[in-house]
Amino acid sequence: MLDPRLFRSELELVQQQLKRRGIEFDADSYMALESRRKDIQVRTQDLQNERNTRSKAIGQAKAKGEDIQPLLDQVQDLGDQLKAAETELAEIQSELNAIMEGVPNILDESVPAGKSEADNVEIGRWGELPEFDFTPKDHVDLGEPLGMNFELGAKIAGARFVVLAGKLATLQRAIIQLMLDTHINEHGYQETYVPFMANAESLRGTGQLPKFEADLFTVKNDPTFYLIPTAEVPVTNIVRDVIVDAKQMPLKYVCHSPCFRSEAGAYGSDVRGMIRQHQFEKVELVQIVTPELSAQAHEELTGHAEAILKKLNLPYRKVLLCAGDTGFSSSKTYDLEVWLPGQQKYREISSCSNFKDFQARRLQARWRSPETGKPELVHTLNGSGLAAGRTLIAIMENYQNEDGSITVPVALRQYMGGVECIR
């Protein structure tokens, strides 16, 4: 959530920034509500003062033996007016909060203009695209003989689910283990295990609620739980309502978890294979840093995700998302897109974002500045390091052989019991 003071003192700046995202903010409606809020707040304070004055007068009149009934009636009337004013003030504040919760983050000045992914800016490429002396297959055709079963996934759960068996399941586990070991031992992250369900307050804190509830799977309960769309949600909520000691900063967490997404806005897209599933595995990187270090941390975190692709020798490109394609809570996002020979295109495998203080304000996640001694909002960042399922299919397609077998990347063989090829 943005700082409410921005709306009150720099509303024109907010409008200009939101236009970069293609959003027209209704400033007139906001200003009308804010004017009403101020008026009702003043009236509420006046009524409180008047009631206190009359209440004191009752005691004085009673001491003098005077009739206090008229004063009691006045206090009762003032109490009724005050209660009505407080109710109206709460309703107006609720409307203002709903408006502010629906406003996305201010974009970093380095984010390029643009309306869609077609306007994203390629920063660079790494690795050489594989050359085949045969027509490469996609992961679906490669996977079916090796233990990738979409029909069984549909039988057990429904569309957009898969069952992996045998060496393919082992390969995905090996990928996850490589990621965890690398981020813990080489990049300095603390491994974290979290619940795979979260409450509404947690999802509100990281920005999924209330705007993106349709993208979530709910567990009917009292209260309602949500299956996590990414480990970002529970891990970032570790610092909700916490003041972190400056000596502990930065906090760096890595977490492997399943992720659950309804893909409400993706009907009809990527229906073939494992590209877009309702359930998938991911290794998530989360950093909690001081504001002056967040830009540097963003580059560092993105580099940590890139390191996995380099270890696996998977060609990829790094893309800076344009204004119109940057996520709701993000101030700046890099996407890493891996090459898939079966599709002859680059596809997203990691998204690394700097949220600055947007999530922290919702979470009331703070640190105590040694300079001022006062609590200040932290900056939060996260990124996939990497999406395990998409890494699996990238390996399958880039390391495929003409006979349909898959060569196991050297970096993974220690986790595969020395297996060099999956047949």
C-alpha positions in Angstrom: 0.0 0.0 0.0 1.2 3.5 -0.8 1.8 6.1 1.9 -1.6 7.8 2.6 0.3 11.1 2.9 1.1 10.9 -0.9 -2.6 11.0 -1.6 -3.1 14.0 0.6 -0.1 16.1 -0.3 1.1 14.8 -3.7 -2.1 13.6 -5.4 -1.0 14.9 -8.8 2.2 12.9 -8.6 0.2 9.7 -7.8 -2.0 10.3 -10.8 1.0 10.8 -13.1 2.7 7.6 -11.8 -0.4 5.5 -12.2 -0.8 6.8 -15.8 2.5 5.0 -16.5 0.7 1.8 -15.7 -2.3 2.8 -17.9 -4.5 3.6 -14.8 -6.7 6.7 -14.6 -7.0 7.5 -10.9 -10.3 9.2 -10.0 -8.8 12.0 -8.0 -12.1 13.9 -7.8 -13.9 11.1 -6.0 -10.9 10.6 -3.7 -10.7 14.3 -2.8 -14.5 14.4 -2.2 -14.2 11.5 0.3 -11.1 13.0 1.9 -12.9 16.3 2.4 -15.9 14.5 4.0 -13.5 12.6 6.2 -11.9 15.8 7.4 -15.2 17.5 8.1 -16.6 14.5 10.0 -13.4 14.1 12.0 -13.6 17.8 13.1 -17.3 17.3 14.0 -16.5 14.2 15.9 -13.8 16.0 17.9 -16.1 18.9 18.6 -18.9 16.6 19.8 -16.4 14.8 22.1 -15.2 18.1 23.6 -18.8 19.4 24.0 -19.9 16.1 25.7 -17.0 16.3 28.1 -17.8 19.9 28.9 -21.4 19.1 29.6 -20.5 16.0 31.7 -18.3 18.2 33.9 -21.2 20.6 34.2 -23.5 17.8 35.5 -21.1 17.3 38.5 -21.0 21.0 39.3 -24.8 21.4 39.0 -25.4 18.3 41.2 -23.0 19.7 43.9 -25.1 22.9 43.9 -28.4 21.0 44.2 -29.6 22.1 40.8 -31.8 20.1 38.5 -29.4 18.1 36.3 -32.0 16.4 34.1 -31.7 19.0 31.2 -27.9 18.5 31.3 -28.4 14.7 31.3 -30.7 15.0 28.2 -28.1 17.2 26.5 -25.3 14.7 27.2 -27.5 11.8 25.9 -28.2 13.8 22.7 -24.6 14.6 22.2 -23.7 11.0 22.8 -26.1 9.9 20.1 -24.7 12.5 17.7 -21.2 11.4 18.5 -22.0 7.8 17.9 -23.6 8.6 14.5 -20.5 10.8 13.5 -18.1 8.0 14.5 -20.0 5.5 12.5 -20.0 7.8 9.4 -16.3 8.5 9.9 -15.5 4.7 10.1 -17.5 4.2 6.9 -15.7 6.9 5.0 -12.3 5.7 6.2 -13.2 2.2 5.1 -14.0 3.6 1.6 -10.7 5.4 1.5 -8.8 2.3 2.6 -10.5 0.3 -0.1 -9.4 2.8 -2.7 -5.8 2.8 -1.4 -5.7 -1.0 -1.2 -6.7 -1.1 -4.9 -3.9 1.2 -6.0 -0.7 -0.5 -7.3 2.9 0.4 -6.3 4.7 3.4 -7.7 7.1 2.3 -10.4 10.8 2.8 -10.1 12.1 5.5 -12.4 14.2 3.0 -14.3 11.1 1.0 -15.4 10.6 1.6 -19.2 7.3 2.8 -20.7 5.0 0.3 -22.3 1.6 -1.3 -22.2 2.3 -5.1 -22.4 5.0 -7.8 -22.5 5.7 -6.8 -26.1 7.2 -3.6 -24.7 9.5 -5.3 -22.2 13.2 -4.5 -22.6 15.8 -7.3 -23.0 18.8 -6.6 -20.8 21.0 -9.5 -22.1 21.3 -13.1 -23.0 23.4 -15.9 -21.6 24.4 -19.3 -23.1 24.3 -20.8 -26.6 21.1 -22.2 -28.0 21.4 -26.0 -28.5 21.7 -27.3 -32.1 20.0 -30.6 -33.0 20.5 -32.7 -36.1 16.9 -33.8 -35.6 13.6 -32.0 -35.0 13.5 -31.3 -31.2 10.3 -32.4 -29.3 8.5 -30.5 -26.6 8.4 -31.8 -23.0 5.0 -33.4 -23.4 6.1 -35.7 -26.2 9.4 -36.3 -24.5 7.8 -36.9 -21.1 4.9 -39.3 -21.8 7.2 -42.3 -22.3 9.4 -41.3 -19.3 6.7 -41.0 -16.7 4.9 -37.6 -17.2 1.2 -38.4 -17.1 -1.3 -35.7 -17.6 -4.3 -38.1 -18.0 -3.6 -39.5 -14.5 -3.3 -36.0 -13.2 -6.7 -35.2 -14.7 -8.2 -38.4 -13.3 -7.0 -37.6 -9.8 -7.7 -33.9 -9.7 -8.6 -32.3 -13.1 -7.1 -30.3 -15.9 -3.8 -28.6 -15.3 -2.4 -31.3 -13.0 0.3 -33.9 -13.7 1.7 -37.0 -12.2 5.5 -37.5 -12.4 6.9 -41.0 -11.9 10.3 -42.7 -11.9 13.4 -40.8 -12.9 11.4 -37.7 -13.9 10.2 -37.3 -10.4 13.7 -37.9 -9.1 15.0 -35.4 -11.6 12.6 -32.7 -10.3 13.7 -33.5 -6.7 17.3 -33.2 -7.7 16.7 -29.8 -9.3 15.1 -28.6 -6.0 18.0 -29.9 -4.0 20.6 -28.2 -6.2 18.7 -24.9 -5.9 18.5 -25.2 -2.1 22.1 -26.2 -1.6 23.3 -23.4 -3.9 21.2 -20.6 -2.3 22.1 -21.8 1.3 25.8 -22.6 0.9 26.8 -20.1 -1.8 24.4 -17.2 -1.5 23.8 -17.0 2.2 20.1 -17.7 2.5 18.5 -19.3 5.5 16.3 -22.3 4.6 12.8 -21.9 5.9 9.8 -24.2 6.1 6.4 -22.6 6.2 2.6 -23.4 6.1 1.2 -24.1 2.7 -2.0 -22.4 3.7 -2.3 -18.8 4.8 -5.0 -16.6 6.3 -6.5 -13.5 4.7 -4.4 -11.1 6.7 -1.2 -12.7 5.4 -2.4 -12.5 1.7 -3.5 -8.9 2.3 0.0 -8.1 3.6 1.7 -9.2 0.4 -0.9 -7.7 -1.9 -2.8 -10.7 -3.2 -5.9 -9.6 -1.4 -8.3 -8.1 -1.9 -7.7 -7.4 -5.6 -6.6 -10.9 -6.8 -8.8 -13.3 -4.8 -10.0 -15.0 -8.0 -6.5 -16.3 -8.5 -6.5 -18.1 -5.2 -7.7 -21.5 -4.1 -9.7 -21.3 -0.9 -10.2 -23.9 1.9 -13.7 -23.5 3.3 -13.2 -23.1 7.0 -13.9 -20.6 9.7 -11.9 -18.5 9.2 -11.2 -19.2 5.5 -7.7 -20.4 4.6 -6.0 -19.9 1.2 -3.6 -22.3 -0.5 -0.4 -20.3 -1.0 0.2 -19.0 -4.6 3.9 -18.8 -3.8 6.1 -19.1 -0.7 6.5 -15.3 -0.9 3.3 -15.0 1.1 4.1 -17.0 4.3 7.9 -16.1 4.2 7.4 -12.4 3.9 4.8 -12.5 6.6 7.5 -13.7 9.0 8.2 -10.0 9.6 4.6 -8.9 9.8 4.1 -6.6 12.8 7.8 -7.0 13.7 10.5 -4.5 14.4 13.7 -6.1 13.1 17.0 -5.3 14.9 19.4 -3.5 12.6 22.1 -6.1 13.4 19.9 -8.8 11.9 19.6 -7.0 8.6 19.5 -8.1 5.8 17.2 -11.1 6.3 17.6 -13.7 3.5 15.2 -16.6 3.3 15.0 -19.5 0.8 11.9 -21.8 0.8 10.9 -24.7 -1.2 7.1 -25.2 -1.4 4.2 -26.2 -3.6 2.3 -23.3 -5.2 -1.4 -23.3 -6.0 -3.0 -21.0 -8.5 -6.4 -21.0 -10.1 -5.1 -19.3 -13.3 -8.5 -17.5 -13.4 -7.3 -15.1 -16.1 -5.5 -17.7 -18.2 -8.3 -19.7 -19.6 -7.3 -21.3 -22.9 -3.6 -20.3 -22.6 -0.8 -22.8 -22.2 -3.2 -25.7 -21.8 -0.6 -28.1 -23.2 1.9 -29.5 -20.8 3.4 -28.2 -17.5 3.9 -24.5 -18.4 0.8 -23.4 -16.5 -0.4 -25.7 -13.8 -2.7 -25.4 -10.8 0.0 -26.9 -8.6 3.7 -26.7 -9.1 7.0 -26.6 -7.1 9.1 -23.6 -6.6 12.1 -22.5 -4.7 11.5 -18.9 -3.5 14.1 -16.3 -2.5 13.0 -13.5 -0.1 15.1 -10.6 1.2 14.2 -8.1 3.9 16.6 -5.1 3.6 17.1 -1.5 4.6 15.8 1.0 2.0 19.2 2.2 0.9 20.2 -1.3 0.0 17.1 -2.5 -1.9 18.3 -1.6 -5.4 21.6 -3.4 -4.9 19.7 -6.4 -3.3 17.4 -6.6 -6.3 20.4 -7.0 -8.7 22.0 -9.5 -6.2 18.8 -11.6 -5.9 18.3 -11.7 -9.6 21.9 -12.9 -10.0 21.3 -15.7 -7.5 18.4 -17.0 -9.7 20.6 -16.6 -12.8 23.3 -18.7 -11.1 21.1 -21.8 -11.2 20.5 -21.5 -14.9 24.2 -21.1 -15.4 25.0 -24.2 -13.3 22.5 -26.2 -15.5 23.9 -24.6 -18.7 20.4 -23.5 -19.7 20.4 -20.6 -22.2 18.2 -17.7 -21.0 17.6 -14.0 -21.4 17.1 -11.3 -18.8 14.2 -8.9 -19.3 13.2 -5.7 -17.6 9.4 -5.5 -17.4 7.7 -2.3 -18.8 5.3 -0.2 -16.8 2.2 -2.0 -18.2 3.5 -5.5 -17.4 4.9 -4.9 -13.9 2.9 -6.6 -11.2 0.6 -4.8 -8.8 2.9 -4.8 -5.7 6.2 -4.4 -7.6 8.2 -1.3 -8.1 10.6 -3.0 -10.6 10.8 -6.5 -11.9 13.3 -8.6 -13.9 12.0 -11.7 -15.7 14.4 -14.5 -16.5 13.2 -16.4 -19.6 14.7 -19.8 -20.4 15.0 -21.2 -24.0 12.6 -24.0 -24.8 13.6 -25.7 -28.1 10.2 -27.5 -28.3 8.5 -24.2 -28.5 11.3 -22.3 -30.2 10.9 -19.4 -27.8 12.0 -18.1 -24.4 9.6 -18.6 -21.5 9.6 -17.1 -18.1 11.3 -19.3 -15.4 11.8 -16.6 -12.7 10.4 -13.3 -11.8 12.5 -11.1 -9.4 10.8 -8.0 -7.9 11.6 -5.1 -5.6 8.5 -4.0 -3.7 10.3 -1.3 -1.8 8.1 -0.3 1.2 4.7 -1.2 -0.5 4.3 -4.6 1.2 6.0 -3.5 4.4 3.4 -0.8 4.9 0.6 -3.3 4.7 2.6 -5.7 6.9 3.8 -3.1 9.3 7.3 -4.7 8.9 9.9 -2.4 10.2 13.5 -2.1 11.4 15.0 0.2 14.0 17.3 2.7 12.5 20.5 3.1 14.6 20.7 6.8 13.4 17.3 7.9 14.6 16.4 5.1 17.0 13.0 5.0 15.5 11.2 2.2 13.6 11.2 2.6 9.8 9.6 0.5 7.1 11.8 -2.2 5.6 12.0 -3.0 1.9 11.0 -6.4 0.7 12.1 -8.3 -2.4 11.5 -11.8 -3.8 12.1 -14.0 -6.8 11.9 -17.6 -8.0 15.2 -19.3 -7.6 13.8 -21.2 -9.7 10.4 -22.6 -10.7 11.2 -26.3 -10.4 8.6 -27.6 -13.0 9.7 -25.1 -15.6 13.3 -26.0 -14.9 12.5 -29.6 -15.4 10.9 -29.1 -18.8 13.8 -26.8 -19.8 16.3 -29.5 -19.0 14.2 -32.1 -20.9 14.0 -30.0 -24.0 17.5 -28.6 -24.0 19.2 -32.0 -23.1 17.0 -34.3 -25.3 18.5 -36.9 -27.5 17.2 -38.2 -30.8 16.1 -41.5 -29.2 13.9 -39.6 -26.7 16.3 -40.0 -23.8 17.3 -37.0 -21.6 21.0 -36.4 -20.7 21.2 -35.4 -17.0 23.2 -32.1 -16.5 26.5 -32.7 -14.8 25.5 -30.4 -11.8 22.5 -32.8 -11.0 24.2 -36.2 -11.2 25.3 -36.2 -7.6 21.7 -35.9 -6.6 20.7 -38.7 -9.1 22.9 -41.4 -7.8 25.3 -40.8 -10.7 22.7 -41.4 -13.4 23.8 -39.7 -16.6 20.8 -40.3 -18.8 17.1 -40.9 -18.4 15.5 -43.4 -20.7 
